[in-house]
Amino acid sequence: MLSLLVATVTTGLLVGCNIVVPVAYVLEGPGTIPAAYELRETTTAVFVDDPTNAFPRTALRSMVGVQITEGLIANEAISSNLMVDSRDVLALSRALETSNDRVSIERIGREAGVEQVLYVSLDGFALTLDGFTPRPTAVCRIKVLDLAMGSRVFPADDPNGLEVVGQLREVDPANFQSFAKRRRVEDDLAMRLGRNVGELFYEHERVDLGENLGIR
């Protein structure tokens, strides 16, 4: 099997922000990628956090969480009756937080009545790379906490979590001039990020050659 490894590290400046987004992606040939981690079959919640307010709209947090949850259920990574609606988890976190104190992930999980939390922390959300190239890119870190064990179970070697990148093909810059079209691009990017996070936990097809390069 022919495999092509392309690793590109660049920076993307968030539109309207001073946050720099690291970008790395890998292209490989056809085939499947096994799950990086198999979730425990227990009560589970997805919590999408945005500590730096990188999302242009708060609704995108819910969109990412729903996309992850639906992917896990559809691919039988976990039973639907064990999943708590990620939108309910977000509402719970807002109710628990105060203007001065952030609530811990552990407390959110306990209050939600789950033993397992998929914690997604957004690092950056950009519609352009380097301030010019119209290549929507989002970067987050993911970790899985087992509250019953009182420990992080994934990734085992990095307390900050595993970096996951969501990226779309280059888009027509004209889309950024229309409010409705811009929102559609943001929605598509949020859904791509959610899909990529979810795929860590079930076997899935490799990305098509050329997808990340915008080859059509």
VENPEPE-V444408 format. One record per helix or strand of 2 or more residues. SS is the DSSP state (A for helix, B for strand). FROM is the first residue (numbers start at 1). LEN is the number of residues. If there is no record, write none. Layout:
# VENPEPE-V444408
ss:SS from:FROM len:LEN
ss:SS from:FROM len:LEN
This chain:
# VENPEPE-V444408
ss:B from:10 len:4
ss:B from:20 len:4
ss:B from:32 len:2
ss:B from:44 len:6
ss:A from:59 len:16
ss:A from:80 len:3
ss:B from:83 len:2
ss:A from:86 len:11
ss:A from:105 len:8
ss:B from:116 len:11
ss:B from:137 len:10
ss:B from:151 len:4
ss:B from:162 len:6
ss:A from:173 len:4
ss:A from:179 len:23
ss:B from:204 len:2
